[in-house]
Amino acid sequence: MQTIGAFQAKTHFSALLEKVEKGEHIIITKHGHPVAKLVPTGASDREQSKQVIERIKAFSKKHTLGKLDWKVLRDEGRR
């Protein structure tokens, strides 16, 4: 992942977009602090979806309902 200052990003924006198009992620900094991230549009959505799915899987392995039936709990909540 490349890091670049805001002034350089403005100056070389077209070149940065070409890199992002090829799949690179670029962090833009202002006074040395990260303020923005350039990522390919499709990659961001897929990456985020994969992370959420992995977190859900990890959560479901650690947390169970024991002997409770989720359908009974659902129906009780509807009353």
MOPAC internal coordinates of N, CA, C and O (Angstrom, degrees):
PM7 1SCF
backbone

  N    0.0000 0     0.00 0     0.00 0    0    0    0
  C    1.4445 1     0.00 0     0.00 0    1    0    0
  C    1.5280 1   107.63 1     0.00 0    2    1    0
  O    1.2310 1   120.93 1   -52.18 1    3    2    1
  N    1.3050 1   115.83 1   127.82 1    3    2    1
  C    1.4555 1   122.28 1  -177.81 1    5    3    2
  C    1.5250 1   110.05 1   -91.10 1    6    5    3
  O    1.2310 1   120.82 1   -36.24 1    7    6    5
  N    1.3324 1   116.04 1   143.76 1    7    6    5
  C    1.4596 1   121.87 1   175.05 1    9    7    6
  C    1.5260 1   107.97 1  -116.59 1   10    9    7
  O    1.2310 1   120.95 1   -42.76 1   11   10    9
  N    1.3313 1   115.80 1   137.24 1   11   10    9
  C    1.4644 1   120.21 1  -177.16 1   13   11   10
  C    1.5299 1   108.89 1  -144.88 1   14   13   11
  O    1.2310 1   120.79 1   -34.37 1   15   14   13
  N    1.3175 1   116.09 1   145.63 1   15   14   13
  C    1.4596 1   121.28 1   178.02 1   17   15   14
  C    1.5213 1   111.70 1   -72.52 1   18   17   15
  O    1.2310 1   120.95 1   -21.68 1   19   18   17
  N    1.3241 1   115.79 1   158.32 1   19   18   17
  C    1.4682 1   121.15 1  -176.99 1   21   19   18
  C    1.5259 1   112.11 1   -60.84 1   22   21   19
  O    1.2310 1   120.11 1   138.38 1   23   22   21
  N    1.3315 1   117.39 1   -41.62 1   23   22   21
  C    1.4714 1   119.83 1  -179.50 1   25   23   22
  C    1.5206 1   110.71 1   -63.65 1   26   25   23
  O    1.2310 1   120.52 1   134.72 1   27   26   25
  N    1.3461 1   116.60 1   -45.28 1   27   26   25
  C    1.4659 1   119.88 1   178.88 1   29   27   26
  C    1.5221 1   110.51 1   -65.35 1   30   29   27
  O    1.2310 1   120.20 1   142.89 1   31   30   29
  N    1.3260 1   117.22 1   -37.11 1   31   30   29
  C    1.4662 1   120.49 1   179.54 1   33   31   30
  C    1.5215 1   110.09 1   -62.10 1   34   33   31
  O    1.2310 1   121.07 1   137.93 1   35   34   33
  N    1.3379 1   115.56 1   -42.07 1   35   34   33
  C    1.4681 1   119.62 1   178.78 1   37   35   34
  C    1.5301 1   110.54 1   -64.53 1   38   37   35
  O    1.2310 1   120.99 1   138.26 1   39   38   37
  N    1.3134 1   115.71 1   -41.74 1   39   38   37
  C    1.4579 1   120.89 1  -177.50 1   41   39   38
  C    1.5243 1   112.36 1   -68.56 1   42   41   39
  O    1.2310 1   120.14 1   143.70 1   43   42   41
  N    1.3319 1   117.33 1   -36.30 1   43   42   41
  C    1.4687 1   121.91 1  -174.48 1   45   43   42
  C    1.5312 1   111.99 1  -115.96 1   46   45   43
  O    1.2310 1   120.76 1  -145.91 1   47   46   45
  N    1.3231 1   116.14 1    34.09 1   47   46   45
  C    1.4672 1   120.45 1  -173.52 1   49   47   46
  C    1.5295 1   112.67 1   -59.17 1   50   49   47
  O    1.2310 1   119.89 1   137.04 1   51   50   49
  N    1.3223 1   117.81 1   -42.96 1   51   50   49
  C    1.4717 1   120.76 1  -179.14 1   53   51   50
  C    1.5207 1   111.28 1   -61.09 1   54   53   51
  O    1.2310 1   120.62 1   137.41 1   55   54   53
  N    1.3247 1   116.42 1   -42.59 1   55   54   53
  C    1.4705 1   120.56 1   179.29 1   57   55   54
  C    1.5234 1   110.58 1   -65.36 1   58   57   55
  O    1.2310 1   120.66 1   141.78 1   59   58   57
  N    1.3280 1   116.35 1   -38.22 1   59   58   57
  C    1.4706 1   119.99 1   178.34 1   61   59   58
  C    1.5249 1   110.65 1   -64.19 1   62   61   59
  O    1.2310 1   120.57 1   138.42 1   63   62   61
  N    1.3232 1   116.51 1   -41.58 1   63   62   61
  C    1.4678 1   119.97 1   179.12 1   65   63   62
  C    1.5294 1   111.24 1   -62.24 1   66   65   63
  O    1.2310 1   120.47 1   143.00 1   67   66   65
  N    1.3165 1   116.70 1   -37.00 1   67   66   65
  C    1.4634 1   119.64 1   177.11 1   69   67   66
  C    1.5291 1   111.02 1   -63.51 1   70   69   67
  O    1.2310 1   120.54 1   139.10 1   71   70   69
  N    1.3313 1   116.58 1   -40.90 1   71   70   69
  C    1.4666 1   120.23 1   178.29 1   73   71   70
  C    1.5270 1   110.67 1   -65.15 1   74   73   71
  O    1.2310 1   120.93 1   138.14 1   75   74   73
  N    1.3251 1   115.83 1   -41.86 1   75   74   73
  C    1.4704 1   120.38 1   179.81 1   77   75   74
  C    1.5245 1   110.28 1   -64.50 1   78   77   75
  O    1.2310 1   120.88 1   141.42 1   79   78   77
  N    1.3279 1   115.92 1   -38.58 1   79   78   77
  C    1.4680 1   120.95 1   177.45 1   81   79   78
  C    1.5253 1   111.43 1   -58.04 1   82   81   79
  O    1.2310 1   120.96 1   147.14 1   83   82   81
  N    1.3299 1   115.77 1   -32.86 1   83   82   81
  C    1.4649 1   121.39 1  -179.73 1   85   83   82
  C    1.5253 1   112.75 1   -83.72 1   86   85   83
  O    1.2310 1   120.51 1   179.98 1   87   86   85
  N    1.3425 1   116.63 1    -0.02 1   87   86   85
  C    1.4561 1   119.67 1   175.06 1   89   87   86
  C    1.5169 1   115.86 1   109.75 1   90   89   87
  O    1.2310 1   119.84 1   177.40 1   91   90   89
  N    1.3180 1   117.92 1    -2.60 1   91   90   89
  C    1.4651 1   119.93 1  -179.41 1   93   91   90
  C    1.5227 1   111.52 1   -75.23 1   94   93   91
  O    1.2310 1   121.18 1   -26.59 1   95   94   93
  N    1.3244 1   115.35 1   153.41 1   95   94   93
  C    1.4603 1   122.22 1   173.76 1   97   95   94
  C    1.5228 1   106.65 1  -110.70 1   98   97   95
  O    1.2310 1   120.16 1   -43.58 1   99   98   97
  N    1.3225 1   117.31 1   136.42 1   99   98   97
  C    1.4561 1   121.59 1  -176.55 1  101   99   98
  C    1.5229 1   109.39 1  -129.87 1  102  101   99
  O    1.2310 1   120.98 1   -51.22 1  103  102  101
  N    1.3403 1   115.73 1   128.78 1  103  102  101
  C    1.4589 1   122.07 1   176.77 1  105  103  102
  C    1.5228 1   107.73 1   -96.15 1  106  105  103
  O    1.2310 1   120.58 1   -48.50 1  107  106  105
  N    1.3254 1   116.49 1   131.50 1  107  106  105
  C    1.4593 1   121.50 1   176.34 1  109  107  106
  C    1.5219 1   108.05 1  -105.30 1  110  109  107
  O    1.2310 1   121.06 1   -49.89 1  111  110  109
  N    1.3437 1   115.58 1   130.11 1  111  110  109
  C    1.4581 1   120.11 1  -177.36 1  113  111  110
  C    1.5280 1   110.39 1  -112.63 1  114  113  111
  O    1.2310 1   121.58 1   -23.22 1  115  114  113
  N    1.3180 1   114.58 1   156.78 1  115  114  113
  C    1.4595 1   121.81 1   174.28 1  117  115  114
  C    1.5223 1   106.05 1  -131.49 1  118  117  115
  O    1.2310 1   120.71 1   -63.31 1  119  118  117
  N    1.3045 1   116.25 1   116.69 1  119  118  117
  C    1.4627 1   122.23 1  -176.15 1  121  119  118
  C    1.5278 1   111.15 1    56.41 1  122  121  119
  O    1.2310 1   120.94 1  -143.20 1  123  122  121
  N    1.3370 1   115.81 1    36.80 1  123  122  121
  C    1.4622 1   121.28 1   175.87 1  125  123  122
  C    1.5201 1   115.31 1    84.69 1  126  125  123
  O    1.2310 1   119.73 1   177.66 1  127  126  125
  N    1.3199 1   118.12 1    -2.34 1  127  126  125
  C    1.4729 1   121.21 1  -179.67 1  129  127  126
  C    1.5290 1   109.55 1  -108.60 1  130  129  127
  O    1.2310 1   119.77 1   -47.54 1  131  130  129
  N    1.3337 1   118.04 1   132.46 1  131  130  129
  C    1.4672 1   120.72 1   179.17 1  133  131  130
  C    1.5259 1   111.01 1   -62.43 1  134  133  131
  O    1.2310 1   120.62 1   -48.39 1  135  134  133
  N    1.3253 1   116.42 1   131.61 1  135  134  133
  C    1.4642 1   120.57 1   179.44 1  137  135  134
  C    1.5263 1   112.94 1  -126.68 1  138  137  135
  O    1.2310 1   120.18 1   161.18 1  139  138  137
  N    1.3378 1   117.25 1   -18.82 1  139  138  137
  C    1.4655 1   119.06 1  -178.63 1  141  139  138
  C    1.5258 1   109.35 1  -153.70 1  142  141  139
  O    1.2310 1   121.70 1   -19.99 1  143  142  141
  N    1.3326 1   114.36 1   160.01 1  143  142  141
  C    1.4634 1   120.51 1   178.90 1  145  143  142
  C    1.5239 1   107.83 1  -134.65 1  146  145  143
  O    1.2310 1   120.84 1   -54.30 1  147  146  145
  N    1.3379 1   116.00 1   125.70 1  147  146  145
  C    1.4645 1   121.02 1   174.72 1  149  147  146
  C    1.5184 1   108.03 1   -95.93 1  150  149  147
  O    1.2310 1   120.47 1   -57.98 1  151  150  149
  N    1.3134 1   116.71 1   122.02 1  151  150  149
  C    1.4658 1   121.91 1   178.77 1  153  151  150
  C    1.5167 1   108.96 1  -137.15 1  154  153  151
  O    1.2310 1   120.21 1   -26.93 1  155  154  153
  N    1.3321 1   117.20 1   153.07 1  155  154  153
  C    1.4725 1   118.69 1   175.32 1  157  155  154
  C    1.5285 1   109.47 1   -61.25 1  158  157  155
  O    1.2310 1   120.27 1   -38.19 1  159  158  157
  N    1.3212 1   117.08 1   141.81 1  159  158  157
  C    1.4660 1   120.33 1  -175.11 1  161  159  158
  C    1.5178 1   112.65 1   -60.24 1  162  161  159
  O    1.2310 1   119.47 1   131.81 1  163  162  161
  N    1.3037 1   118.61 1   -48.19 1  163  162  161
  C    1.4623 1   120.78 1  -179.37 1  165  163  162
  C    1.5091 1   112.36 1   -67.37 1  166  165  163
  O    1.2310 1   120.02 1   142.16 1  167  166  165
  N    1.3151 1   117.56 1   -37.84 1  167  166  165
  C    1.4637 1   121.38 1  -177.56 1  169  167  166
  C    1.5155 1   110.79 1   -64.08 1  170  169  167
  O    1.2310 1   120.16 1   140.35 1  171  170  169
  N    1.3025 1   117.30 1   -39.65 1  171  170  169
  C    1.4549 1   120.63 1  -177.97 1  173  171  170
  C    1.5228 1   110.47 1   -62.23 1  174  173  171
  O    1.2310 1   120.38 1   133.62 1  175  174  173
  N    1.3266 1   116.87 1   -46.38 1  175  174  173
  C    1.4575 1   121.03 1  -179.48 1  177  175  174
  C    1.5226 1   111.19 1   -64.14 1  178  177  175
  O    1.2310 1   120.32 1   135.29 1  179  178  177
  N    1.3308 1   117.00 1   -44.71 1  179  178  177
  C    1.4622 1   120.58 1   179.87 1  181  179  178
  C    1.5170 1   111.25 1   -65.80 1  182  181  179
  O    1.2310 1   120.87 1   136.36 1  183  182  181
  N    1.2996 1   115.95 1   -43.64 1  183  182  181
  C    1.4656 1   120.74 1  -179.09 1  185  183  182
  C    1.5239 1   110.08 1   -62.64 1  186  185  183
  O    1.2310 1   120.69 1   134.97 1  187  186  185
  N    1.3084 1   116.28 1   -45.03 1  187  186  185
  C    1.4588 1   121.35 1   179.72 1  189  187  186
  C    1.5261 1   110.51 1   -63.89 1  190  189  187
  O    1.2310 1   120.30 1   137.89 1  191  190  189
  N    1.3213 1   117.03 1   -42.11 1  191  190  189
  C    1.4610 1   120.82 1   179.13 1  193  191  190
  C    1.5250 1   111.09 1   -62.71 1  194  193  191
  O    1.2310 1   120.39 1   136.81 1  195  194  193
  N    1.3234 1   116.87 1   -43.19 1  195  194  193
  C    1.4629 1   120.71 1   179.09 1  197  195  194
  C    1.5274 1   110.91 1   -61.72 1  198  197  195
  O    1.2310 1   120.52 1   137.72 1  199  198  197
  N    1.3255 1   116.61 1   -42.28 1  199  198  197
  C    1.4535 1   120.37 1   179.81 1  201  199  198
  C    1.5214 1   111.38 1   -63.70 1  202  201  199
  O    1.2310 1   120.34 1   137.65 1  203  202  201
  N    1.3129 1   116.95 1   -42.35 1  203  202  201
  C    1.4669 1   120.95 1   179.69 1  205  203  202
  C    1.5230 1   110.15 1   -64.80 1  206  205  203
  O    1.2310 1   120.08 1   136.24 1  207  206  205
  N    1.3142 1   117.45 1   -43.76 1  207  206  205
  C    1.4659 1   121.11 1   179.42 1  209  207  206
  C    1.5258 1   110.69 1   -60.94 1  210  209  207
  O    1.2310 1   120.38 1   136.23 1  211  210  209
  N    1.3271 1   116.88 1   -43.77 1  211  210  209
  C    1.4714 1   120.56 1   179.18 1  213  211  210
  C    1.5265 1   111.09 1   -63.52 1  214  213  211
  O    1.2310 1   120.38 1   140.14 1  215  214  213
  N    1.3445 1   116.88 1   -39.86 1  215  214  213
  C    1.4628 1   119.47 1   178.62 1  217  215  214
  C    1.5264 1   111.33 1   -66.25 1  218  217  215
  O    1.2310 1   120.22 1   141.70 1  219  218  217
  N    1.3233 1   117.19 1   -38.30 1  219  218  217
  C    1.4695 1   120.66 1   177.94 1  221  219  218
  C    1.5255 1   110.41 1   -64.85 1  222  221  219
  O    1.2310 1   120.54 1   136.38 1  223  222  221
  N    1.3337 1   116.57 1   -43.62 1  223  222  221
  C    1.4646 1   120.46 1   178.62 1  225  223  222
  C    1.5240 1   111.23 1   -61.49 1  226  225  223
  O    1.2310 1   120.47 1   135.87 1  227  226  225
  N    1.3320 1   116.72 1   -44.13 1  227  226  225
  C    1.4609 1   120.66 1   179.88 1  229  227  226
  C    1.5258 1   110.37 1   -64.42 1  230  229  227
  O    1.2310 1   120.37 1   139.12 1  231  230  229
  N    1.3266 1   116.90 1   -40.88 1  231  230  229
  C    1.4598 1   121.12 1   178.81 1  233  231  230
  C    1.5271 1   110.92 1   -62.93 1  234  233  231
  O    1.2310 1   120.70 1   135.64 1  235  234  233
  N    1.3359 1   116.27 1   -44.36 1  235  234  233
  C    1.4686 1   119.72 1  -176.09 1  237  235  234
  C    1.5260 1   111.86 1   -67.70 1  238  237  235
  O    1.2310 1   119.78 1   153.76 1  239  238  237
  N    1.3293 1   118.02 1   -26.24 1  239  238  237
  C    1.4615 1   120.46 1   177.38 1  241  239  238
  C    1.5253 1   111.40 1   -72.54 1  242  241  239
  O    1.2310 1   120.46 1   148.25 1  243  242  241
  N    1.3351 1   116.72 1   -31.75 1  243  242  241
  C    1.4650 1   121.17 1  -176.94 1  245  243  242
  C    1.5239 1   113.02 1   -89.37 1  246  245  243
  O    1.2310 1   120.07 1   155.93 1  247  246  245
  N    1.3193 1   117.47 1   -24.07 1  247  246  245
  C    1.4652 1   121.40 1  -174.03 1  249  247  246
  C    1.5318 1   110.19 1  -120.86 1  250  249  247
  O    1.2310 1   121.25 1   -59.03 1  251  250  249
  N    1.3100 1   115.22 1   120.97 1  251  250  249
  C    1.4609 1   120.02 1   177.13 1  253  251  250
  C    1.5237 1   109.46 1  -125.96 1  254  253  251
  O    1.2310 1   120.86 1   -12.33 1  255  254  253
  N    1.3018 1   115.95 1   167.67 1  255  254  253
  C    1.4591 1   121.15 1   177.29 1  257  255  254
  C    1.5311 1   111.50 1   -92.29 1  258  257  255
  O    1.2310 1   120.76 1   179.88 1  259  258  257
  N    1.3133 1   116.16 1    -0.12 1  259  258  257
  C    1.4635 1   119.22 1  -178.75 1  261  259  258
  C    1.5126 1   109.85 1    66.66 1  262  261  259
  O    1.2310 1   120.88 1    55.52 1  263  262  261
  N    1.3214 1   115.93 1  -124.48 1  263  262  261
  C    1.4657 1   120.72 1  -178.38 1  265  263  262
  C    1.5260 1   112.38 1   -91.07 1  266  265  263
  O    1.2310 1   119.90 1  -179.84 1  267  266  265
  N    1.3189 1   117.79 1     0.16 1  267  266  265
  C    1.4577 1   120.92 1  -179.72 1  269  267  266
  C    1.5253 1   110.45 1   -76.50 1  270  269  267
  O    1.2310 1   121.36 1   -32.24 1  271  270  269
  N    1.3162 1   115.01 1   147.76 1  271  270  269
  C    1.4578 1   121.67 1   177.43 1  273  271  270
  C    1.5302 1   108.40 1  -102.75 1  274  273  271
  O    1.2310 1   120.25 1   -55.80 1  275  274  273
  N    1.3272 1   117.14 1   124.20 1  275  274  273
  C    1.4578 1   119.86 1  -176.20 1  277  275  274
  C    1.5197 1   112.36 1   -62.68 1  278  277  275
  O    1.2310 1   120.02 1   151.89 1  279  278  277
  N    1.3339 1   117.57 1   -28.11 1  279  278  277
  C    1.4632 1   120.70 1  -179.92 1  281  279  278
  C    1.5291 1   110.62 1   -69.38 1  282  281  279
  O    1.2310 1   120.40 1   142.20 1  283  282  281
  N    1.3264 1   116.84 1   -37.80 1  283  282  281
  C    1.4674 1   121.18 1   177.41 1  285  283  282
  C    1.5271 1   108.94 1   -65.34 1  286  285  283
  O    1.2310 1   120.43 1   135.85 1  287  286  285
  N    1.3330 1   116.79 1   -44.15 1  287  286  285
  C    1.4605 1   120.18 1   178.83 1  289  287  286
  C    1.5238 1   111.06 1   -62.29 1  290  289  287
  O    1.2310 1   120.38 1   138.76 1  291  290  289
  N    1.3165 1   116.88 1   -41.24 1  291  290  289
  C    1.4736 1   121.34 1   178.64 1  293  291  290
  C    1.5280 1   110.60 1   -60.82 1  294  293  291
  O    1.2310 1   121.07 1   132.77 1  295  294  293
  N    1.3332 1   115.56 1   -47.23 1  295  294  293
  C    1.4576 1   120.50 1  -178.07 1  297  295  294
  C    1.5341 1   111.75 1   -65.37 1  298  297  295
  O    1.2310 1   120.06 1   144.63 1  299  298  297
  N    1.3349 1   117.49 1   -35.37 1  299  298  297
  C    1.4644 1   120.65 1   177.22 1  301  299  298
  C    1.5151 1   110.32 1   -65.37 1  302  301  299
  O    1.2310 1   120.60 1   141.30 1  303  302  301
  N    1.2965 1   116.45 1   -38.70 1  303  302  301
  C    1.4578 1   120.36 1  -179.77 1  305  303  302
  C    1.5140 1   112.76 1   -68.37 1  306  305  303
  O    1.2310 1   119.77 1   160.63 1  307  306  305
  N    1.3038 1   118.04 1   -19.37 1  307  306  305
  C    1.4675 1   121.86 1  -179.08 1  309  307  306
  C    1.5393 1   112.19 1   -86.29 1  310  309  307
  O    1.2310 1   120.90 1   170.72 1  311  310  309
  N    1.3033 1   115.89 1    -9.28 1  311  310  309
  C    1.4864 1   118.09 1  -178.55 1  313  311  310
  C    1.4793 1   112.00 1   -79.95 1  314  313  311
  O    1.2310 1   120.10 1   180.00 1  315  314  313

